[in-house]
Amino acid sequence: MLYKSNRYEDALKMAQWLLDNLINPALDFVRAYGHAAYPLNMCYETFYTVAKRNMETYIDLCRRKLEE
């Protein structure tokens, strides 16, 4: 929604916050303790890995728009 309304700086901040405070910690947790939830740990790890890649792409898009 922020990206569509051309609020790229706010979108960048939100995406970075999500990456730093939700996605990366969840991915670290799954990698450290996920073996206790086998076989779901593979699903969780895949989900958070894709979410991380998604946010990194979103951050790149926002940075490119800010440079224009």
C-alpha positions in Angstrom: 0.0 0.0 0.0 2.8 2.4 0.8 4.6 1.6 -2.5 1.4 2.1 -4.5 0.9 5.5 -2.9 4.4 6.6 -3.8 5.6 6.7 -0.1 8.8 4.8 -0.9 10.8 6.0 2.1 8.1 4.7 4.5 7.8 1.5 2.5 11.5 1.0 2.8 11.5 1.6 6.5 8.6 -0.8 7.0 10.2 -3.6 4.9 13.5 -3.2 6.7 11.7 -3.4 10.1 9.9 -6.5 9.0 13.2 -8.1 7.8 15.1 -7.1 11.0 12.5 -7.8 13.6 10.3 -10.6 12.3 11.7 -12.5 9.4 15.4 -12.8 10.3 14.7 -13.8 14.0 12.1 -16.3 12.9 14.5 -17.8 10.4 17.2 -18.0 13.1 14.8 -19.6 15.5 13.7 -22.2 13.0 17.3 -23.0 12.1 18.3 -23.4 15.7 15.3 -25.2 17.2 13.3 -26.3 14.2 14.4 -29.9 14.6 11.9 -30.2 17.4 9.1 -29.7 15.0 10.2 -32.0 12.2 9.0 -32.2 9.4 7.3 -28.8 9.7 10.6 -27.2 10.3 11.4 -27.6 6.6 8.1 -25.8 5.7 8.9 -22.9 8.1 12.4 -22.5 6.9 11.3 -22.4 3.3 8.5 -19.9 4.1 10.9 -17.5 6.0 13.6 -17.9 3.4 11.2 -16.9 0.6 9.8 -14.1 2.8 13.3 -12.8 3.3 14.0 -12.8 -0.4 10.7 -11.1 -1.0 11.5 -8.3 1.4 15.0 -7.8 0.0 13.5 -7.4 -3.4 11.0 -4.9 -2.1 13.8 -3.0 -0.4 15.7 -2.9 -3.7 12.7 -1.6 -5.5 12.1 1.1 -3.0 15.7 2.2 -3.1 15.6 2.4 -6.9 12.5 4.6 -6.8 14.1 6.9 -4.2 17.2 7.3 -6.5 15.0 8.4 -9.4 
